[in-house]
Amino acid sequence: MDNDIKRCIMIFPEFQNINTINEIRETYDPFVNNVSPHITLVFPFESKIKEYKLRNWMNEALKGVKPFNVELEGIIKISSDSSLYLCLEVKKGKEEIREIHSRLYDGILKAYKPQWLSQVEFIPHMTIGKFSFEEELNIAYKKIGNMKEKFFYKVDKISAEIVVKNDRSIREIEINLQE
């Protein structure tokens, strides 16, 4: 019997100034050594979907999506039921990311869309810190919340990763966006 595989689908921007993000993540993000800086499109889900079926679905869902520019700037606080986050806000490319997110959560991935995503607006972002307590979040925000650095990248591929032991991730699929 096949075991469920835990996956997520993301954009991995390769900013020229990525070191700034990595330095912040080293201080505030417990997953800094598990996954590269990313923008999540499909949140972690467990399924028995075969690699080739997921690849085919991603190709189908991404048909007609051309490479696009993203710009991240400004730090925002996001809270969920279980955690508190500091995130870089997507300023440019937000609509394209929302469209891709929506397309991917159709078809074979429709059943894996988390319930909470149906109740809130999807905010494209890059997590740079995760906290258990509001006080920790506020202290970190006070330190870095006024950072004005901008991050630019041309998104030309979408990746699926397998999440393995200790929440480490391994890139499984990369779909190149076509001009």
N, C-alpha and C positions, 0 to 999 in steps of 0.2 A: 504494500500500500504506500502511495506517495505521501510524503509529509508536506504540510503547508510551507510555502516559502514567503518570507517577509520581504517586501520590496517597497520602494518609493520612486517617484519620478521627479527629476530636478533639472535645473539649469545650474551649471558650474561656471560662473563668470571668471575669466582670467584677467582681472584688473591689473594695470601696470603698478598700482599702489596697493596691491593685495596685502603687503606686509602690515599696513596700518590695521586692517581688519584682523589679521592673524594675531597681532599683539593684543588687541582688545579681547579677542576670543580666548587667548591663553589665560587671561585674567578672569573672565566672566562666563565662559561657555564650557561646561563639563564634557561636551562632545567634540572639543577642538581636535583631539587626536583620532577621532573615529570617522569623521567625514569632513571633506573640504568645504570651504565657504560655498553656500548654495542658496538658490531660491526654489522652494518646494512648489511643485505643480500638483502632484498627487501624494497625499500624506501616507505614511507607512500603512500597509495593508498586508494581510496574510491570505494566501490563496494557493490553489493547486494549478494555477495557470502555467502552462508550459512556456518556456522562453520564446519559441518561435511564434506562438499565438500572441504573446504580448508584443513582440516585435512587429508582427503583422498589424495588430491593432494600432500601435503607435504610428506606424507608417500611414495607415488609413486616416487616423484622426488628425495627423499633421499635414495631410495633403493640402497644398496651396498656401501653407504658412511659409513666408519668406523670412530670411534673416532680418533681425531688427535690432535697433540700438536700445540699450538700457542705460539709465543714469540713476545712481543711488546717492541720496544726500539727506542728511538729517536723521536723528535718532528718535524713535518713538517707543512708547511702552505699550506692550500688549499683554493682557491677562486672560487666562483661560481658567477653567474650573480647577485644574491641577497645578498649573505653573504660571510664573510671571516671566516675561521676556523683555529684553532690549533688542531692538531691531533697527537695521538701516532701512529707510523708506525708499521704495522705488518711485522716483519722480517722473522718469520717462520710460515708456515701454510697459506701463501699467495695464493699459487696455489689451495689448497683445498677450501679456501674461495671463490676464483674466480669460481671454478667448481660448488660449491653449488649455488652461486649467479646465474650463467648461467642456471643451471637446474631448479631452482625455477621460473625464468622469462620465462619459457616455458609453454606449456599447458594453464590452466585456468588463469594464471597470465600474459601471453604474452601481452595482451591488456593494461596492467597497467604499462608496462615498460616506464619510463619517456623518452621523446624524447632526452633530453640532454645526457642520458646514452648511446645512440647509437652513439654519436659524440665524446665521450672521453673514455679513458681506465678506467675501474673500479679499484680504488685503495683501497684495504682493509685497514681499519683504525678504530681508536676509537676517536671520537670527544671529546676534553677536553676543548674547548673554542670556542665561537661564537661571532663575532664582526660585527659592522655596518660600522666602518671606518678603513682604512688601518693603520692609525697612532696608533689606539688602539691595533691592531693586532701586529704591530712591537714592541710596548712597552712591551706587554706581552711576545712576542717571545724573546726579549732581556733578560727578567727576567728568563725565564724557558727553553729557546730553547736549552741550553747545558746540560740538565738533562740526566744523563747516566744510570739511574735505568732501570732494565729489569723486564718484567712482563711475567710470565709463567702460562699456564693453559692447561689442556687437555679438548678439546671440546668434549662433549659427548651428547649434546642435542641442538636442534634448537627450538626457540620459536617464536610464533606469538602473537602480542599484539594488543589490541584494543586501539586506541587513542581516549580519551574522552575529555570532556570539559576542557578548559585551557591547552590543550596538555598533560594532564596526561595520563599515559598508564596503562592498566590492562592486565596481562598475560592471554591469552585465550587458547593457545595450546602449548604443549611441546612434541616434537618428540625426542625420545631417539635414538641415533645412535647405530647400532648393530655391535659388534666385528666381 
